[in-house]
Amino acid sequence: MKVFNTRALTRKQRFTKALLTGGACAAAAIIILYILFNVFGLYMSLLYVAVGFGIGMAIQYFGRGVQIQFSLLAAGLTLAVIVIVDLLTIGLDNAMAYLTQFGLDSLWEIGYRAAAIYLAYRYSRVV
């Protein structure tokens, strides 16, 4: 009779695994969004919501953690994806002007980004 699960990962190993898979998902998201936005000219902030959800679910599936550090990792990676893609697509000079020049539409742009970070934070832990 086995008493201990010798194949179980420790909390540090799960976080490392979540960091690697989440980082890989974030890098893939940056490449895909850059290609969609710059090569095909398709710029939709709604895609950030899918990225946030995807990063959160990848960290939840591979990390299987219950601590808040998994949620903070997912939110940080999603924020990094949003900032990097916006800087590559819009540019540093035009980023704030782009998010504030359109009135009500800019609220939707900011809302989609906030929703992406929230979804990554919410769905990255096993609760």
RAHU-V253668 format. One record per residue. D_FIRST is the distance of its C-alpha to the first C-alpha in Angstrom with 1 decimal. Layout:
BEGIN
D_FIRST
D_FIRST
END
This chain:
BEGIN
0.0
3.8
6.4
9.4
11.1
12.9
15.3
16.7
20.3
22.0
25.0
27.4
25.9
26.0
29.6
30.6
29.3
31.2
34.3
34.3
34.0
36.3
38.8
38.7
39.3
42.1
43.8
43.7
45.2
47.9
48.8
48.8
50.8
53.2
53.9
54.4
56.6
58.7
58.9
59.0
60.6
58.1
57.6
55.6
53.9
51.8
49.7
48.4
46.7
44.7
43.9
42.7
40.5
39.1
38.3
36.6
34.4
33.6
32.5
30.5
28.7
28.0
27.8
25.8
27.2
28.3
30.6
34.3
34.6
33.4
36.2
38.7
37.7
38.3
41.6
42.8
42.1
43.9
46.8
47.0
47.2
49.9
52.0
51.8
52.7
55.5
56.9
56.8
58.3
60.7
61.4
61.5
65.1
64.7
61.2
62.4
65.6
63.6
61.4
64.4
67.3
66.5
66.4
64.2
62.5
61.4
59.5
57.6
56.8
55.5
53.7
51.8
50.7
49.6
47.7
45.9
44.8
43.8
41.6
39.9
39.3
38.1
35.8
34.0
31.4
28.5
29.9
END
